[in-house]
Amino acid sequence: MTDKPHYVGLITHLWLLFIIIYSLAIKNYNYIFEAVFFINTLLWFSAYYYKWNITKTGYTALAIIMIMHSLGKFGAYNWHFIFDYDVYMHLASGIALALLIYPIVKPIRYLRGKIAQITFTILIIIGLASVNEIIEFIGVILIPNAQGMLAPEANPILKISSLSADYVDTMKDIIVTTCGGIITTILSQYLKKKKKSPQ
């Protein structure tokens, strides 16, 4: 069990509060929803940090993706380097979720064996990625010209004429997040096993 990185939580909360205040000041209310959501989520994980066996790495990774996402307030989702910023955002989200969830899942006594633990972790990541897309879909329907979690933020990585761009974007987001989670979960287990093995 690792000590809670209080400074990480403090810096992240201050940044998210800045996003809220800045949005209100310029009367552009995009990203307020996720800032409030992220603040409460981070407080929740902070409250259960020791009970759920959360690691410093997982907690810090969660904070980083919150900050990365909120950079969209300043046009980050228009950035492009090989792929759109949105691709890197979802890949980082999958990595962060794996680092956060896998240590929580491991002590569950009903999940015997590494394969069960890894599979359950990946299923949770897929579920959370899907929930994110559902929130995005609701935002598109209810809030015109929304941004952030409440709307698609990038052009689809693939342009398929027979499919809706939004459909492709949704599936791309889920797949990229899942790939990040799968790679990180399996790699974490491999590195841990290698570290334990005698030299």
N, C-alpha and C positions, 0 to 999 in steps of 0.2 A: 504494500500500500504506500502510495507516494503522498507527500504533503500537497495541500491545495495551493495552486499558484494564484494567490490573491491579487497580485499585480496584473496578471492577465485579465482577470475579471474586471478589475478597476479600469484599466485602459480601454477595454472593449465597451464597458458601460458608458464611459465618458465620451467615446467616439459616437456611440449610438444616440446619446443625448444631444450631442452636437448636430447630428443628422436631423433630429426632430426639431430642434430650435432653429436651425438654418432653414429647414423646409417651411416652418411657420413664418419666419421672417421674410422670405421671398414669396410667400403665398403660393407655393408649389407643393402640394401635399403628398406627392408621390414619395414612396419609401418610408412614410411615417408608420404605416401598418406593420411592415416588417421590422422596423426599428423597435417598436413596442413589443412585437412578437419575440424578437431575438433577446431583448432585455429580460423578459419573463422566462424564456427558455433557459438562458444562461443562469438565472437565479435558481431555477428549478434543479438544474444539474449541479449547481454549487451546493444546494441544500442537501442533496443526496450523494454528494461526492464520495464520502467514506462508506456509506451504507451499500452503495452499488459498485464499489470497487473501481471507480473511475480513475484513470491514470492522468498524470500531468500532461502527457503527450496528447491523449484524446481530448482533454478539456481545452488545451491550447489550440489544437487543430480545429475544434468547433468554433472557438473565438475567431480564428483566422478566416474561416469561410464566411462568417457573419460580416467581418470587415470587408472582405473581398466583394461580397454581394452588394453591400451598401455603397461601394465605389461607383455603382451604376448611377447614383445620384449625380455624379460628375462626368457621366458619359462613358464609363468604362466598357459598357456593352457595345460601344461602337469601335472599340480597339480591335485590331486584327494583327496577328502574327502567325502566319501559316494557317491557323484556324481562328475563328471568332473567340473573343473573350469568354463568351457563354460556354464554349466547349471546355475550356480550362476550368471554368467555375464549377461545372458539373463533375468533372473529373476530380477536382479537389474536394468536392462535397462527398463523393464516394469514398475517397481516401480517408477523410476526416471521420465519416460515419463508421467506417471499419475500425479505425483506431479508438473510437469512443465506445462502440457497441461490443466488440469482441471480448474485451476484458469483463464487461458486465455479464455477458452470456456464459462465459467459461465456468463460473462456479455453480450454475444451475444444475442440480443433481439429476434431473430427468434427462439431461442431454449428455449421454455417456459416449465418449469417444470424440476425437478431433473432427471427424467428418460431420457428425451431427452438429457440433458447435459451429463449424464453419458454414454449413448449410443454413442453419438457423440465422446466423448473422447476416448472410447474403439475402435471405428472404425478408428480413427486417429492413435492410437497405432498399430493396426493390419496393417494399410497401411504403416507405417514407418518400421515395422518389415519386411514386404514384400519387401520394397525398399532395405533394407539392404541385403536381400537374393538375390535380383536381381544383386546388385553390386558384391556380392560374386560370383555369377554365371558367370558374365562377366569377373571377375578376373581370374577364373579357366580356362576360354576359351582362354583369351588373354595373360596371364602372367604365364608361367610355374613356379612351385615351389614358388608361391606367399604365403604370410602369412598375418595375420590380417584380415581386412575387405574384402580382395580380395581372400580369400580361406577358406574352412572349417577348423576349428581349433581343432576339437575334434572328438573322436569316437562317434558314435551314442549311445544314452542312451539305445536304444532297438536294438537288433540284430534280424532282421526278414529276413530269408533266401530268401524269395520270392521278397524282395524289395531291391533296391539299397541303400547302406549305406549313400550316399550323399542325397538321397531323404528323408530318415528317419531323417538325421541331419537337413535338411532344415525345415521339418515340426516340429521337436522338438524345434528348435529355435523360430519359429513363435508362437507355442503353449505356450511355457514357458514365452516368453515375454508378450503375451496376458494375461496369467493368473496373472502375476505380476501386470499388468495394471488394470485388473478387480478388484482384491482383494484390491489394494491400493485406487482406485477411490471410490469404495463402502464404504470401511472402513473410508476414509477421510470424506465422507458425513455423515456417522453414528456418528463419533466422534464429528463433528461440530454440528450436531443436538443435541447430548447429552450434549455438552458444553453449548448450548443456553437454554436448558430446565431448568426450575426452580428446585432447590434442595428441 
